[in-house]
Amino acid sequence: MHRFRFILFRPLQLIPVLFGISVITFILVRAIPGDPARILLGTKSTPEAIARIREQYGLDEPIWLQYLYFIKNLLRGEMGKSILYKSQVLHLVGDRIMPTLNLVIYSVILALVIAVPLAAIAATKRGRIADHIIRLVSTAGLGFPAFWLGIMLIILFSIKLDLLPVSGYGSSFSDQLHHLILPSLTVALALSAIIIRSLRAGMIAEAASDYVQAARAKGLPESSIFWRHVLPNSIVPTINLLAINIGWLIGGTVVIETVFSIPGIGQLLIRAIFTRDYMVVQAVSLVFAVATVAINFVSDILSVAIDPRIKL
């Protein structure tokens, strides 16, 4: 169990990372041109009304003092109050986080369902027509922008074939899964292209290793060699790559949620940026950062659990 001792110390190492992200986000948000109070009140607002709004939300204070208030509220489990929605930011994020979380989970599952079989076929049929087709399709998948691919899927499955809803999220769980098919497929197609290339390369390298050749010499069936040796040892680099891309995927939900009108935190972030709702932008950015750090932490645990040779 000494291999897992890093679990006790890694969270402490992540605190400075999250602190640095909070500082950078805080400064960059306030560098966006525009006054939140003026945007909220409109172009015909009076200077007195703007001054009252700025005083109400602490926008008239020095930026270092605003940051101290932000950290103080954060330590108390608060993230401030939204200028646009007039409610606690924590409640806003809590109400919007499930659609985004479901989208990410659904997308990753679909990506693995697509990528693992295709990578196995490409690795076992290396140099043959099946391998060339899979590599060609996966390479092409890397070049398609998410918003374009989403629109193409809407045109095909929603407008032409009338099989899936164009947008929205649904009410019941089954209805939500039905609405998330297209956006999740949009993300999964791009993500699976990356996984296929990594997993295929790992499988080919492991299949040529000495211990796999020794297993073949002992007469073990190819299916047993694949499931017991090739796949487990080739999947560790793919787990780390997947963790990095899930972090990218969490930020990329901003585009997908906008295209498919999903009421998640990505769509909330877009609207907050346009209205200069500082508190909401800070909170969503911090949630994205914490989620990315947590996913990489989990990937480290899985890598150590799968491969005893890895020490962190």
Beta strands, then each sheet from edge to edge (+ up, - down):
end
